[in-house]
């Protein structure tokens, strides 16, 4: 049993007490949760974390703010990473857990709340030896499933290092926040334990003891039973010393100091000796005598002497009178850079205050190995969802790495280049898709209750409008955050851009099936659901009708996956530029009689068919 190493550990406490959505009631106790939990963790006598490395985030507005903080702090943790969240937990229509933020909309959970998967990934990517997640929110037990589903790849990854997940409720139950109470029920009991301690326990309060106490205390009050998942020996880690430990527990030198002073690492040994000297000057007579005895013993044992640290090579002096301040880098990351011959002093760190992170060094290593600018899978996928060839983008990151901002800039430039000719082509495409779907309806392949899907909606609604007469619901799938924000704004405000799309509906109304809808604007708003993700994230299938529009190149895998989510016999329409893999894929699909028509409309290809 031990406490985290303060100098090598990080804690991130996130709480949301106020919500703008009226259907999500405020949780005033969360503010006190954060304040008091932080105080217990950094307490000088009993705490386990340094105040310098315990970050508190109150009422964050958006996903990016939380995501950046988690990723940065998780990358810095080497011994222990603690992540705590208190607030509303929400589920999407597939039962996936999201953490509510101040501007979360209960109607658009998938694009306005923090996906638990993002939290999970940040924890899994951390180099920390011990990782602890505490969730005080409704349905938080879903995190137990996500962190350790025996049938998932994630489960195998977690088993490698210690990971402890503690949640306030099972997967299918809400948590409790008593009206007028200072804290929420779960965190309140946790704080009581850390404040009052356990008289019968030893020096530390371990995670396992914490869980046992919470189960007994909350069950006795008729509240939801907390859940846990632990791997390795992390359950023996302590978040604090036991305040109720006997006075004799303070009479001797703490075990962690004794371990430090016999370490083979001179730096750790020196740190232990400094702490031992401080204890020798303590007003506690018993502690002072014990510390002095240990110092005398170490003085007589020359094998435990502290070797002077090697003299570092001086940095080159500037010739223009400037003072060169090397960027901050941890010893672990510096060793990685030295091992692979990366000149870390020349890197621009992406961490807090310009700190060089492990990922910065890995980006350079992988770029050198591949002989080209390195592109992370996330950025590559973002470019694909925008329909942009990532190899055509000039990266502005380390060693020419293509960053997310580079893709977004390229996407904006592409949108700005659209002219009247493009929109004229789109109106013609809409007419041809209309006739294709109306023909499928006449053949009995479509009713009025199909589920429709529009992939890569972006800021274009015209292809989704072609499905309106035939669908009870239409899912609009989009990955790029700016486009998602635009779609949510349109939905929440009754589609203010409808005047722009009205000419497209006028084209569609040339057929009686479309003209029969008296208020298409209201019908569209009542049937669409906005979803975040690319085609690979669509986990359900059986869509009865589908459309996909890509202004730029589209890969064969994208086309193939899009067809996979459609039901047998479902009509579909795909439009994209001709200079892409999609155009060659259409040739194959036409040979298989899946695509019945491939036409050119201006610079666009239009493929129509049935699965």
Secondary structure, DSSP 8 states (H G I E B T S, - for coil): -EE--GGG-EEEEEE----SSTTS---THHHHHHHHHHHHHT-TTTB-S-GGGEEEEES--SHHHHHHHHHHHHHH-SSEEEEEEES-EEE-TT--EEE--TT--TT-HHHHSEEHHHHHHHHHH---SEEEEEEESTTTTHHHHHHH-TTSHHHHHHTTSEEEEEESS-TT------TT-SS-HHHHHHHHHHHH--TTS-SEEEHHHHHHHHHHHHHHTT----EEEE-TTGGGEEEEE-TT--GGGGSS--HHHHHHHT-SSHHHHHHHHHHHHHHHT-S-HHHHHHHHHHHHHHHH-GGG--------------SSS-------B-HHHHHHHHHTT--GGG----SGGG-B-HHHHHHHHHHHHHTS----HHHHHHHHHHT--GGGS---SGGG---HHHHHHHHHHHHHT--HHHHHHHHHHHHHHHHHHHHHHHTTS--S-EEEEEET-TT--HHHHTTGGGEEEEEEEE--HHHHHHHHHHHHTT-TTHHHHHHHHHHHTTSHHHHT-S-HHHHHHHHEEEEES-GGG-----EEEEEEEESS---HHHHHHHHHTEEEEEEEEEEEESSSHHHHHHHHHHHTTSEEEEEEETTEEEEEEE-
